[in-house]
Amino acid sequence: MLSPLNTSMFPIALPDLQREFSTSAGASTWVLTVFALASAVGHPLAGYLADRLGPRRVLLAGLVVSGLSALVAAWAATFSLLLVLRTVQA
């Protein structure tokens, strides 16, 4: 539910990210790439965990982890930290 929203709203912020972190256009697109790759790995893993642990637990854990990583990402001091947090968020 959140992945399409997170993926579609981030390209709008890329120019601001480039200015804020002094990165190139190519480097700033890694924010989108790591999110897509982590989602491709994480979503099937979440399905497996939901089968083993129960969907409610996995959904609540996912919402908490995603929400907390989004809050921390808002104050990321470095581009590398932002990439890590976006990976966790996915």
PDB file of N, CA, C and O in Angstrom:
ATOM      1  N   MET A   1       0.821  -1.188   0.000  1.00  0.00           N
ATOM      2  CA  MET A   1       0.000   0.000   0.000  1.00  0.00           C
ATOM      3  C   MET A   1       0.870   1.259   0.000  1.00  0.00           C
ATOM      4  O   MET A   1       0.573   2.223  -0.705  1.00  0.00           O
ATOM      5  N   LEU A   2       1.942   1.245   0.790  1.00  0.00           N
ATOM      6  CA  LEU A   2       2.776   2.437   0.891  1.00  0.00           C
ATOM      7  C   LEU A   2       3.851   2.532  -0.183  1.00  0.00           C
ATOM      8  O   LEU A   2       4.324   3.627  -0.486  1.00  0.00           O
ATOM      9  N   SER A   3       4.242   1.408  -0.760  1.00  0.00           N
ATOM     10  CA  SER A   3       5.332   1.433  -1.746  1.00  0.00           C
ATOM     11  C   SER A   3       5.034   2.291  -2.967  1.00  0.00           C
ATOM     12  O   SER A   3       5.887   3.089  -3.355  1.00  0.00           O
ATOM     13  N   PRO A   4       3.857   2.166  -3.598  1.00  0.00           N
ATOM     14  CA  PRO A   4       3.610   3.044  -4.752  1.00  0.00           C
ATOM     15  C   PRO A   4       3.630   4.520  -4.377  1.00  0.00           C
ATOM     16  O   PRO A   4       4.110   5.354  -5.145  1.00  0.00           O
ATOM     17  N   LEU A   5       3.112   4.839  -3.207  1.00  0.00           N
ATOM     18  CA  LEU A   5       3.132   6.232  -2.761  1.00  0.00           C
ATOM     19  C   LEU A   5       4.561   6.697  -2.533  1.00  0.00           C
ATOM     20  O   LEU A   5       4.942   7.774  -2.992  1.00  0.00           O
ATOM     21  N   ASN A   6       5.353   5.902  -1.831  1.00  0.00           N
ATOM     22  CA  ASN A   6       6.749   6.268  -1.556  1.00  0.00           C
ATOM     23  C   ASN A   6       7.569   6.367  -2.828  1.00  0.00           C
ATOM     24  O   ASN A   6       8.446   7.224  -2.937  1.00  0.00           O
ATOM     25  N   THR A   7       7.295   5.504  -3.785  1.00  0.00           N
ATOM     26  CA  THR A   7       8.058   5.515  -5.029  1.00  0.00           C
ATOM     27  C   THR A   7       7.675   6.689  -5.921  1.00  0.00           C
ATOM     28  O   THR A   7       8.532   7.273  -6.584  1.00  0.00           O
ATOM     29  N   SER A   8       6.399   7.034  -5.939  1.00  0.00           N
ATOM     30  CA  SER A   8       5.949   8.088  -6.850  1.00  0.00           C
ATOM     31  C   SER A   8       6.211   9.498  -6.326  1.00  0.00           C
ATOM     32  O   SER A   8       6.341  10.426  -7.124  1.00  0.00           O
ATOM     33  N   MET A   9       6.291   9.684  -5.024  1.00  0.00           N
ATOM     34  CA  MET A   9       6.484  11.043  -4.521  1.00  0.00           C
ATOM     35  C   MET A   9       7.956  11.434  -4.428  1.00  0.00           C
ATOM     36  O   MET A   9       8.268  12.623  -4.349  1.00  0.00           O
ATOM     37  N   PHE A  10       8.849  10.479  -4.436  1.00  0.00           N
ATOM     38  CA  PHE A  10      10.267  10.798  -4.257  1.00  0.00           C
ATOM     39  C   PHE A  10      10.918  11.482  -5.454  1.00  0.00           C
ATOM     40  O   PHE A  10      11.782  12.333  -5.246  1.00  0.00           O
ATOM     41  N   PRO A  11      10.554  11.160  -6.701  1.00  0.00           N
ATOM     42  CA  PRO A  11      11.197  11.881  -7.819  1.00  0.00           C
ATOM     43  C   PRO A  11      11.019  13.391  -7.760  1.00  0.00           C
ATOM     44  O   PRO A  11      11.861  14.135  -8.263  1.00  0.00           O
ATOM     45  N   ILE A  12       9.950  13.842  -7.162  1.00  0.00           N
ATOM     46  CA  ILE A  12       9.716  15.277  -7.024  1.00  0.00           C
ATOM     47  C   ILE A  12      10.755  15.907  -6.102  1.00  0.00           C
ATOM     48  O   ILE A  12      11.123  17.069  -6.275  1.00  0.00           O
ATOM     49  N   ALA A  13      11.221  15.146  -5.131  1.00  0.00           N
ATOM     50  CA  ALA A  13      12.177  15.670  -4.153  1.00  0.00           C
ATOM     51  C   ALA A  13      13.637  15.541  -4.594  1.00  0.00           C
ATOM     52  O   ALA A  13      14.522  16.067  -3.919  1.00  0.00           O
ATOM     53  N   LEU A  14      13.908  14.858  -5.702  1.00  0.00           N
ATOM     54  CA  LEU A  14      15.300  14.633  -6.112  1.00  0.00           C
ATOM     55  C   LEU A  14      16.115  15.910  -6.296  1.00  0.00           C
ATOM     56  O   LEU A  14      17.258  15.950  -5.840  1.00  0.00           O
ATOM     57  N   PRO A  15      15.592  16.957  -6.941  1.00  0.00           N
ATOM     58  CA  PRO A  15      16.403  18.183  -7.056  1.00  0.00           C
ATOM     59  C   PRO A  15      16.764  18.780  -5.694  1.00  0.00           C
ATOM     60  O   PRO A  15      17.878  19.268  -5.506  1.00  0.00           O
ATOM     61  N   ASP A  16      15.832  18.742  -4.754  1.00  0.00           N
ATOM     62  CA  ASP A  16      16.128  19.247  -3.411  1.00  0.00           C
ATOM     63  C   ASP A  16      17.170  18.384  -2.707  1.00  0.00           C
ATOM     64  O   ASP A  16      18.037  18.903  -2.003  1.00  0.00           O
ATOM     65  N   LEU A  17      17.086  17.064  -2.897  1.00  0.00           N
ATOM     66  CA  LEU A  17      18.090  16.165  -2.318  1.00  0.00           C
ATOM     67  C   LEU A  17      19.475  16.453  -2.882  1.00  0.00           C
ATOM     68  O   LEU A  17      20.464  16.458  -2.149  1.00  0.00           O
ATOM     69  N   GLN A  18      19.540  16.693  -4.188  1.00  0.00           N
ATOM     70  CA  GLN A  18      20.828  16.989  -4.819  1.00  0.00           C
ATOM     71  C   GLN A  18      21.446  18.237  -4.204  1.00  0.00           C
ATOM     72  O   GLN A  18      22.645  18.268  -3.927  1.00  0.00           O
ATOM     73  N   ARG A  19      20.635  19.260  -3.992  1.00  0.00           N
ATOM     74  CA  ARG A  19      21.149  20.495  -3.384  1.00  0.00           C
ATOM     75  C   ARG A  19      21.528  20.280  -1.918  1.00  0.00           C
ATOM     76  O   ARG A  19      22.604  20.693  -1.484  1.00  0.00           O
ATOM     77  N   GLU A  20      20.659  19.644  -1.174  1.00  0.00           N
ATOM     78  CA  GLU A  20      20.878  19.466   0.269  1.00  0.00           C
ATOM     79  C   GLU A  20      22.135  18.644   0.572  1.00  0.00           C
ATOM     80  O   GLU A  20      22.909  18.984   1.467  1.00  0.00           O
ATOM     81  N   PHE A  21      22.327  17.554  -0.188  1.00  0.00           N
ATOM     82  CA  PHE A  21      23.443  16.657   0.092  1.00  0.00           C
ATOM     83  C   PHE A  21      24.597  16.817  -0.892  1.00  0.00           C
ATOM     84  O   PHE A  21      25.569  16.065  -0.821  1.00  0.00           O
ATOM     85  N   SER A  22      24.509  17.766  -1.795  1.00  0.00           N
ATOM     86  CA  SER A  22      25.549  18.025  -2.802  1.00  0.00           C
ATOM     87  C   SER A  22      25.899  16.758  -3.571  1.00  0.00           C
ATOM     88  O   SER A  22      27.067  16.382  -3.671  1.00  0.00           O
ATOM     89  N   THR A  23      24.876  16.107  -4.111  1.00  0.00           N
ATOM     90  CA  THR A  23      25.078  14.889  -4.885  1.00  0.00           C
ATOM     91  C   THR A  23      24.729  15.146  -6.345  1.00  0.00           C
ATOM     92  O   THR A  23      24.079  16.136  -6.681  1.00  0.00           O
ATOM     93  N   SER A  24      25.169  14.248  -7.192  1.00  0.00           N
ATOM     94  CA  SER A  24      24.837  14.338  -8.612  1.00  0.00           C
ATOM     95  C   SER A  24      23.444  13.759  -8.839  1.00  0.00           C
ATOM     96  O   SER A  24      22.854  13.154  -7.944  1.00  0.00           O
ATOM     97  N   ALA A  25      22.937  13.952 -10.037  1.00  0.00           N
ATOM     98  CA  ALA A  25      21.630  13.392 -10.380  1.00  0.00           C
ATOM     99  C   ALA A  25      21.674  11.869 -10.325  1.00  0.00           C
ATOM    100  O   ALA A  25      20.732  11.231  -9.856  1.00  0.00           O
ATOM    101  N   GLY A  26      22.763  11.295 -10.803  1.00  0.00           N
ATOM    102  CA  GLY A  26      22.907   9.841 -10.774  1.00  0.00           C
ATOM    103  C   GLY A  26      22.955   9.286  -9.364  1.00  0.00           C
ATOM    104  O   GLY A  26      22.344   8.259  -9.070  1.00  0.00           O
ATOM    105  N   ALA A  27      23.682   9.968  -8.494  1.00  0.00           N
ATOM    106  CA  ALA A  27      23.785   9.506  -7.101  1.00  0.00           C
ATOM    107  C   ALA A  27      22.457   9.635  -6.382  1.00  0.00           C
ATOM    108  O   ALA A  27      22.084   8.756  -5.605  1.00  0.00           O
ATOM    109  N   SER A  28      21.740  10.715  -6.631  1.00  0.00           N
ATOM    110  CA  SER A  28      20.481  10.918  -5.915  1.00  0.00           C
ATOM    111  C   SER A  28      19.412   9.899  -6.313  1.00  0.00           C
ATOM    112  O   SER A  28      18.496   9.629  -5.535  1.00  0.00           O
ATOM    113  N   THR A  29      19.521   9.336  -7.508  1.00  0.00           N
ATOM    114  CA  THR A  29      18.529   8.327  -7.905  1.00  0.00           C
ATOM    115  C   THR A  29      18.704   7.014  -7.149  1.00  0.00           C
ATOM    116  O   THR A  29      17.834   6.144  -7.203  1.00  0.00           O
ATOM    117  N   TRP A  30      19.826   6.868  -6.446  1.00  0.00           N
ATOM    118  CA  TRP A  30      20.006   5.679  -5.611  1.00  0.00           C
ATOM    119  C   TRP A  30      18.950   5.605  -4.514  1.00  0.00           C
ATOM    120  O   TRP A  30      18.646   4.519  -4.020  1.00  0.00           O
ATOM    121  N   VAL A  31      18.394   6.738  -4.133  1.00  0.00           N
ATOM    122  CA  VAL A  31      17.328   6.743  -3.133  1.00  0.00           C
ATOM    123  C   VAL A  31      16.144   5.922  -3.646  1.00  0.00           C
ATOM    124  O   VAL A  31      15.524   5.177  -2.886  1.00  0.00           O
ATOM    125  N   LEU A  32      15.839   6.058  -4.910  1.00  0.00           N
ATOM    126  CA  LEU A  32      14.751   5.279  -5.517  1.00  0.00           C
ATOM    127  C   LEU A  32      15.162   3.827  -5.736  1.00  0.00           C
ATOM    128  O   LEU A  32      14.369   2.908  -5.527  1.00  0.00           O
ATOM    129  N   THR A  33      16.405   3.630  -6.157  1.00  0.00           N
ATOM    130  CA  THR A  33      16.883   2.286  -6.473  1.00  0.00           C
ATOM    131  C   THR A  33      16.932   1.392  -5.244  1.00  0.00           C
ATOM    132  O   THR A  33      16.462   0.255  -5.285  1.00  0.00           O
ATOM    133  N   VAL A  34      17.500   1.897  -4.142  1.00  0.00           N
ATOM    134  CA  VAL A  34      17.582   1.061  -2.940  1.00  0.00           C
ATOM    135  C   VAL A  34      16.200   0.750  -2.401  1.00  0.00           C
ATOM    136  O   VAL A  34      15.979  -0.331  -1.857  1.00  0.00           O
ATOM    137  N   PHE A  35      15.267   1.680  -2.543  1.00  0.00           N
ATOM    138  CA  PHE A  35      13.902   1.428  -2.086  1.00  0.00           C
ATOM    139  C   PHE A  35      13.263   0.313  -2.910  1.00  0.00           C
ATOM    140  O   PHE A  35      12.625  -0.583  -2.359  1.00  0.00           O
ATOM    141  N   ALA A  36      13.433   0.369  -4.217  1.00  0.00           N
ATOM    142  CA  ALA A  36      12.854  -0.654  -5.087  1.00  0.00           C
ATOM    143  C   ALA A  36      13.477  -2.025  -4.833  1.00  0.00           C
ATOM    144  O   ALA A  36      12.769  -3.030  -4.775  1.00  0.00           O
ATOM    145  N   LEU A  37      14.795  -2.066  -4.682  1.00  0.00           N
ATOM    146  CA  LEU A  37      15.469  -3.348  -4.428  1.00  0.00           C
ATOM    147  C   LEU A  37      15.072  -3.932  -3.069  1.00  0.00           C
ATOM    148  O   LEU A  37      14.804  -5.128  -2.959  1.00  0.00           O
ATOM    149  N   ALA A  38      15.037  -3.097  -2.053  1.00  0.00           N
ATOM    150  CA  ALA A  38      14.647  -3.579  -0.727  1.00  0.00           C
ATOM    151  C   ALA A  38      13.193  -4.038  -0.717  1.00  0.00           C
ATOM    152  O   ALA A  38      12.857  -5.000  -0.026  1.00  0.00           O
ATOM    153  N   SER A  39      12.339  -3.373  -1.462  1.00  0.00           N
ATOM    154  CA  SER A  39      10.934  -3.800  -1.565  1.00  0.00           C
ATOM    155  C   SER A  39      10.826  -5.144  -2.268  1.00  0.00           C
ATOM    156  O   SER A  39      10.030  -5.997  -1.875  1.00  0.00           O
ATOM    157  N   ALA A  40      11.628  -5.329  -3.307  1.00  0.00           N
ATOM    158  CA  ALA A  40      11.581  -6.586  -4.057  1.00  0.00           C
ATOM    159  C   ALA A  40      11.999  -7.768  -3.186  1.00  0.00           C
ATOM    160  O   ALA A  40      11.506  -8.881  -3.369  1.00  0.00           O
ATOM    161  N   VAL A  41      12.901  -7.530  -2.244  1.00  0.00           N
ATOM    162  CA  VAL A  41      13.333  -8.585  -1.330  1.00  0.00           C
ATOM    163  C   VAL A  41      12.412  -8.658  -0.110  1.00  0.00           C
ATOM    164  O   VAL A  41      12.049  -9.743   0.343  1.00  0.00           O
ATOM    165  N   GLY A  42      12.048  -7.509   0.402  1.00  0.00           N
ATOM    166  CA  GLY A  42      11.302  -7.445   1.652  1.00  0.00           C
ATOM    167  C   GLY A  42       9.856  -7.881   1.578  1.00  0.00           C
ATOM    168  O   GLY A  42       9.353  -8.475   2.532  1.00  0.00           O
ATOM    169  N   HIS A  43       9.173  -7.611   0.489  1.00  0.00           N
ATOM    170  CA  HIS A  43       7.758  -7.968   0.407  1.00  0.00           C
ATOM    171  C   HIS A  43       7.528  -9.477   0.423  1.00  0.00           C
ATOM    172  O   HIS A  43       6.663  -9.940   1.166  1.00  0.00           O
ATOM    173  N   PRO A  44       8.261 -10.259  -0.361  1.00  0.00           N
ATOM    174  CA  PRO A  44       8.087 -11.712  -0.234  1.00  0.00           C
ATOM    175  C   PRO A  44       8.487 -12.226   1.152  1.00  0.00           C
ATOM    176  O   PRO A  44       7.864 -13.146   1.680  1.00  0.00           O
ATOM    177  N   LEU A  45       9.516 -11.634   1.728  1.00  0.00           N
ATOM    178  CA  LEU A  45       9.929 -12.024   3.075  1.00  0.00           C
ATOM    179  C   LEU A  45       8.822 -11.711   4.083  1.00  0.00           C
ATOM    180  O   LEU A  45       8.560 -12.509   4.983  1.00  0.00           O
ATOM    181  N   ALA A  46       8.184 -10.575   3.938  1.00  0.00           N
ATOM    182  CA  ALA A  46       7.079 -10.216   4.825  1.00  0.00           C
ATOM    183  C   ALA A  46       5.916 -11.189   4.664  1.00  0.00           C
ATOM    184  O   ALA A  46       5.253 -11.530   5.643  1.00  0.00           O
ATOM    185  N   GLY A  47       5.665 -11.635   3.438  1.00  0.00           N
ATOM    186  CA  GLY A  47       4.613 -12.633   3.221  1.00  0.00           C
ATOM    187  C   GLY A  47       4.930 -13.941   3.918  1.00  0.00           C
ATOM    188  O   GLY A  47       4.057 -14.559   4.527  1.00  0.00           O
ATOM    189  N   TYR A  48       6.169 -14.354   3.828  1.00  0.00           N
ATOM    190  CA  TYR A  48       6.601 -15.575   4.508  1.00  0.00           C
ATOM    191  C   TYR A  48       6.444 -15.427   6.025  1.00  0.00           C
ATOM    192  O   TYR A  48       5.923 -16.315   6.699  1.00  0.00           O
ATOM    193  N   LEU A  49       6.905 -14.289   6.542  1.00  0.00           N
ATOM    194  CA  LEU A  49       6.790 -14.054   7.976  1.00  0.00           C
ATOM    195  C   LEU A  49       5.329 -13.966   8.418  1.00  0.00           C
ATOM    196  O   LEU A  49       4.988 -14.408   9.515  1.00  0.00           O
ATOM    197  N   ALA A  50       4.479 -13.406   7.585  1.00  0.00           N
ATOM    198  CA  ALA A  50       3.053 -13.330   7.917  1.00  0.00           C
ATOM    199  C   ALA A  50       2.447 -14.722   8.010  1.00  0.00           C
ATOM    200  O   ALA A  50       1.599 -14.977   8.864  1.00  0.00           O
ATOM    201  N   ASP A  51       2.876 -15.615   7.140  1.00  0.00           N
ATOM    202  CA  ASP A  51       2.400 -17.003   7.213  1.00  0.00           C
ATOM    203  C   ASP A  51       2.874 -17.682   8.495  1.00  0.00           C
ATOM    204  O   ASP A  51       2.148 -18.488   9.076  1.00  0.00           O
ATOM    205  N   ARG A  52       4.075 -17.364   8.931  1.00  0.00           N
ATOM    206  CA  ARG A  52       4.654 -18.021  10.115  1.00  0.00           C
ATOM    207  C   ARG A  52       4.223 -17.371  11.432  1.00  0.00           C
ATOM    208  O   ARG A  52       3.948 -18.063  12.412  1.00  0.00           O
ATOM    209  N   LEU A  53       4.167 -16.039  11.448  1.00  0.00           N
ATOM    210  CA  LEU A  53       3.931 -15.310  12.695  1.00  0.00           C
ATOM    211  C   LEU A  53       2.542 -14.699  12.811  1.00  0.00           C
ATOM    212  O   LEU A  53       2.120 -14.300  13.896  1.00  0.00           O
ATOM    213  N   GLY A  54       1.842 -14.627  11.701  1.00  0.00           N
ATOM    214  CA  GLY A  54       0.522 -14.008  11.693  1.00  0.00           C
ATOM    215  C   GLY A  54       0.559 -12.660  11.001  1.00  0.00           C
ATOM    216  O   GLY A  54       1.479 -11.870  11.215  1.00  0.00           O
ATOM    217  N   PRO A  55      -0.440 -12.396  10.171  1.00  0.00           N
ATOM    218  CA  PRO A  55      -0.429 -11.163   9.381  1.00  0.00           C
ATOM    219  C   PRO A  55      -0.537  -9.891  10.221  1.00  0.00           C
ATOM    220  O   PRO A  55       0.052  -8.868   9.872  1.00  0.00           O
ATOM    221  N   ARG A  56      -1.274  -9.948  11.310  1.00  0.00           N
ATOM    222  CA  ARG A  56      -1.428  -8.741  12.120  1.00  0.00           C
ATOM    223  C   ARG A  56      -0.094  -8.301  12.724  1.00  0.00           C
ATOM    224  O   ARG A  56       0.249  -7.119  12.683  1.00  0.00           O
ATOM    225  N   ARG A  57       0.648  -9.244  13.279  1.00  0.00           N
ATOM    226  CA  ARG A  57       1.958  -8.918  13.865  1.00  0.00           C
ATOM    227  C   ARG A  57       2.904  -8.324  12.830  1.00  0.00           C
ATOM    228  O   ARG A  57       3.572  -7.323  13.084  1.00  0.00           O
ATOM    229  N   VAL A  58       2.951  -8.953  11.665  1.00  0.00           N
ATOM    230  CA  VAL A  58       3.873  -8.498  10.620  1.00  0.00           C
ATOM    231  C   VAL A  58       3.456  -7.127  10.099  1.00  0.00           C
ATOM    232  O   VAL A  58       4.308  -6.270   9.864  1.00  0.00           O
ATOM    233  N   LEU A  59       2.161  -6.913   9.918  1.00  0.00           N
ATOM    234  CA  LEU A  59       1.676  -5.606   9.459  1.00  0.00           C
ATOM    235  C   LEU A  59       2.018  -4.519  10.471  1.00  0.00           C
ATOM    236  O   LEU A  59       2.535  -3.466  10.098  1.00  0.00           O
ATOM    237  N   LEU A  60       1.734  -4.763  11.743  1.00  0.00           N
ATOM    238  CA  LEU A  60       2.027  -3.755  12.765  1.00  0.00           C
ATOM    239  C   LEU A  60       3.526  -3.491  12.878  1.00  0.00           C
ATOM    240  O   LEU A  60       3.945  -2.340  12.995  1.00  0.00           O
ATOM    241  N   ALA A  61       4.330  -4.543  12.842  1.00  0.00           N
ATOM    242  CA  ALA A  61       5.781  -4.362  12.892  1.00  0.00           C
ATOM    243  C   ALA A  61       6.266  -3.570  11.682  1.00  0.00           C
ATOM    244  O   ALA A  61       7.108  -2.682  11.814  1.00  0.00           O
ATOM    245  N   GLY A  62       5.740  -3.890  10.513  1.00  0.00           N
ATOM    246  CA  GLY A  62       6.127  -3.177   9.298  1.00  0.00           C
ATOM    247  C   GLY A  62       5.754  -1.704   9.346  1.00  0.00           C
ATOM    248  O   GLY A  62       6.526  -0.846   8.919  1.00  0.00           O
ATOM    249  N   LEU A  63       4.568  -1.415   9.865  1.00  0.00           N
ATOM    250  CA  LEU A  63       4.149  -0.017   9.977  1.00  0.00           C
ATOM    251  C   LEU A  63       5.022   0.753  10.964  1.00  0.00           C
ATOM    252  O   LEU A  63       5.373   1.906  10.715  1.00  0.00           O
ATOM    253  N   VAL A  64       5.370   0.126  12.074  1.00  0.00           N
ATOM    254  CA  VAL A  64       6.224   0.786  13.070  1.00  0.00           C
ATOM    255  C   VAL A  64       7.621   1.033  12.496  1.00  0.00           C
ATOM    256  O   VAL A  64       8.150   2.140  12.600  1.00  0.00           O
ATOM    257  N   VAL A  65       8.213   0.006  11.892  1.00  0.00           N
ATOM    258  CA  VAL A  65       9.567   0.153  11.327  1.00  0.00           C
ATOM    259  C   VAL A  65       9.572   1.197  10.206  1.00  0.00           C
ATOM    260  O   VAL A  65      10.465   2.041  10.140  1.00  0.00           O
ATOM    261  N   SER A  66       8.578   1.132   9.335  1.00  0.00           N
ATOM    262  CA  SER A  66       8.504   2.079   8.231  1.00  0.00           C
ATOM    263  C   SER A  66       8.297   3.507   8.737  1.00  0.00           C
ATOM    264  O   SER A  66       8.940   4.442   8.260  1.00  0.00           O
ATOM    265  N   GLY A  67       7.410   3.662   9.691  1.00  0.00           N
ATOM    266  CA  GLY A  67       7.144   4.999  10.243  1.00  0.00           C
ATOM    267  C   GLY A  67       8.342   5.595  10.959  1.00  0.00           C
ATOM    268  O   GLY A  67       8.677   6.763  10.764  1.00  0.00           O
ATOM    269  N   LEU A  68       8.989   4.780  11.795  1.00  0.00           N
ATOM    270  CA  LEU A  68      10.163   5.278  12.521  1.00  0.00           C
ATOM    271  C   LEU A  68      11.314   5.619  11.582  1.00  0.00           C
ATOM    272  O   LEU A  68      11.988   6.633  11.760  1.00  0.00           O
ATOM    273  N   SER A  69      11.535   4.772  10.586  1.00  0.00           N
ATOM    274  CA  SER A  69      12.627   5.068   9.648  1.00  0.00           C
ATOM    275  C   SER A  69      12.324   6.314   8.826  1.00  0.00           C
ATOM    276  O   SER A  69      13.241   7.053   8.466  1.00  0.00           O
ATOM    277  N   ALA A  70      11.058   6.556   8.526  1.00  0.00           N
ATOM    278  CA  ALA A  70      10.690   7.772   7.794  1.00  0.00           C
ATOM    279  C   ALA A  70      10.927   9.013   8.652  1.00  0.00           C
ATOM    280  O   ALA A  70      11.407  10.034   8.159  1.00  0.00           O
ATOM    281  N   LEU A  71      10.590   8.919   9.932  1.00  0.00           N
ATOM    282  CA  LEU A  71      10.828  10.059  10.823  1.00  0.00           C
ATOM    283  C   LEU A  71      12.315  10.355  10.974  1.00  0.00           C
ATOM    284  O   LEU A  71      12.728  11.513  10.924  1.00  0.00           O
ATOM    285  N   VAL A  72      13.109   9.324  11.157  1.00  0.00           N
ATOM    286  CA  VAL A  72      14.553   9.520  11.313  1.00  0.00           C
ATOM    287  C   VAL A  72      15.158  10.021  10.001  1.00  0.00           C
ATOM    288  O   VAL A  72      16.075  10.841  10.018  1.00  0.00           O
ATOM    289  N   ALA A  73      14.651   9.534   8.864  1.00  0.00           N
ATOM    290  CA  ALA A  73      15.174   9.953   7.558  1.00  0.00           C
ATOM    291  C   ALA A  73      14.966  11.446   7.321  1.00  0.00           C
ATOM    292  O   ALA A  73      15.736  12.076   6.597  1.00  0.00           O
ATOM    293  N   ALA A  74      13.934  12.006   7.928  1.00  0.00           N
ATOM    294  CA  ALA A  74      13.686  13.441   7.759  1.00  0.00           C
ATOM    295  C   ALA A  74      14.824  14.275   8.328  1.00  0.00           C
ATOM    296  O   ALA A  74      15.031  15.412   7.903  1.00  0.00           O
ATOM    297  N   TRP A  75      15.565  13.723   9.284  1.00  0.00           N
ATOM    298  CA  TRP A  75      16.685  14.445   9.887  1.00  0.00           C
ATOM    299  C   TRP A  75      18.036  13.824   9.549  1.00  0.00           C
ATOM    300  O   TRP A  75      19.014  14.041  10.264  1.00  0.00           O
ATOM    301  N   ALA A  76      18.096  13.060   8.476  1.00  0.00           N
ATOM    302  CA  ALA A  76      19.360  12.420   8.086  1.00  0.00           C
ATOM    303  C   ALA A  76      20.403  13.487   7.766  1.00  0.00           C
ATOM    304  O   ALA A  76      20.158  14.412   6.992  1.00  0.00           O
ATOM    305  N   ALA A  77      21.569  13.332   8.381  1.00  0.00           N
ATOM    306  CA  ALA A  77      22.633  14.323   8.200  1.00  0.00           C
ATOM    307  C   ALA A  77      23.494  14.041   6.975  1.00  0.00           C
ATOM    308  O   ALA A  77      24.111  14.953   6.426  1.00  0.00           O
ATOM    309  N   THR A  78      23.538  12.771   6.542  1.00  0.00           N
ATOM    310  CA  THR A  78      24.364  12.417   5.390  1.00  0.00           C
ATOM    311  C   THR A  78      23.520  11.654   4.373  1.00  0.00           C
ATOM    312  O   THR A  78      22.483  11.079   4.701  1.00  0.00           O
ATOM    313  N   PHE A  79      23.990  11.668   3.146  1.00  0.00           N
ATOM    314  CA  PHE A  79      23.288  10.953   2.088  1.00  0.00           C
ATOM    315  C   PHE A  79      23.345   9.447   2.314  1.00  0.00           C
ATOM    316  O   PHE A  79      22.382   8.737   2.023  1.00  0.00           O
ATOM    317  N   SER A  80      24.459   8.963   2.827  1.00  0.00           N
ATOM    318  CA  SER A  80      24.587   7.530   3.113  1.00  0.00           C
ATOM    319  C   SER A  80      23.565   7.079   4.151  1.00  0.00           C
ATOM    320  O   SER A  80      22.952   6.021   4.004  1.00  0.00           O
ATOM    321  N   LEU A  81      23.384   7.870   5.187  1.00  0.00           N
ATOM    322  CA  LEU A  81      22.388   7.541   6.208  1.00  0.00           C
ATOM    323  C   LEU A  81      20.982   7.551   5.608  1.00  0.00           C
ATOM    324  O   LEU A  81      20.153   6.706   5.945  1.00  0.00           O
ATOM    325  N   LEU A  82      20.721   8.497   4.731  1.00  0.00           N
ATOM    326  CA  LEU A  82      19.417   8.546   4.073  1.00  0.00           C
ATOM    327  C   LEU A  82      19.177   7.282   3.249  1.00  0.00           C
ATOM    328  O   LEU A  82      18.070   6.745   3.249  1.00  0.00           O
ATOM    329  N   LEU A  83      20.206   6.803   2.546  1.00  0.00           N
ATOM    330  CA  LEU A  83      20.068   5.571   1.772  1.00  0.00           C
ATOM    331  C   LEU A  83      19.761   4.374   2.673  1.00  0.00           C
ATOM    332  O   LEU A  83      18.914   3.544   2.343  1.00  0.00           O
ATOM    333  N   VAL A  84      20.444   4.291   3.793  1.00  0.00           N
ATOM    334  CA  VAL A  84      20.197   3.193   4.735  1.00  0.00           C
ATOM    335  C   VAL A  84      18.762   3.253   5.266  1.00  0.00           C
ATOM    336  O   VAL A  84      18.072   2.236   5.331  1.00  0.00           O
ATOM    337  N   LEU A  85      18.334   4.433   5.636  1.00  0.00           N
ATOM    338  CA  LEU A  85      16.990   4.586   6.190  1.00  0.00           C
ATOM    339  C   LEU A  85      15.909   4.304   5.158  1.00  0.00           C
ATOM    340  O   LEU A  85      14.864   3.747   5.491  1.00  0.00           O
ATOM    341  N   ARG A  86      16.151   4.683   3.911  1.00  0.00           N
ATOM    342  CA  ARG A  86      15.179   4.365   2.853  1.00  0.00           C
ATOM    343  C   ARG A  86      15.128   2.860   2.604  1.00  0.00           C
ATOM    344  O   ARG A  86      14.070   2.319   2.282  1.00  0.00           O
ATOM    345  N   THR A  87      16.255   2.192   2.752  1.00  0.00           N
ATOM    346  CA  THR A  87      16.276   0.725   2.618  1.00  0.00           C
ATOM    347  C   THR A  87      15.456   0.095   3.727  1.00  0.00           C
ATOM    348  O   THR A  87      14.662  -0.811   3.476  1.00  0.00           O
ATOM    349  N   VAL A  88      15.640   0.564   4.945  1.00  0.00           N
ATOM    350  CA  VAL A  88      14.874   0.050   6.080  1.00  0.00           C
ATOM    351  C   VAL A  88      13.389   0.357   5.895  1.00  0.00           C
ATOM    352  O   VAL A  88      12.529  -0.471   6.196  1.00  0.00           O
ATOM    353  N   GLN A  89      13.108   1.530   5.406  1.00  0.00           N
ATOM    354  CA  GLN A  89      11.718   1.944   5.214  1.00  0.00           C
ATOM    355  C   GLN A  89      10.992   1.037   4.227  1.00  0.00           C
ATOM    356  O   GLN A  89       9.804   0.764   4.397  1.00  0.00           O
ATOM    357  N   ALA A  90      11.687   0.573   3.209  1.00  0.00           N
ATOM    358  CA  ALA A  90      11.058  -0.293   2.213  1.00  0.00           C
ATOM    359  C   ALA A  90      10.684  -1.613   2.834  1.00  0.00           C
ATOM    360  O   ALA A  90      10.140  -2.483   2.154  1.00  0.00           O
TER     361      ALA A  90
END
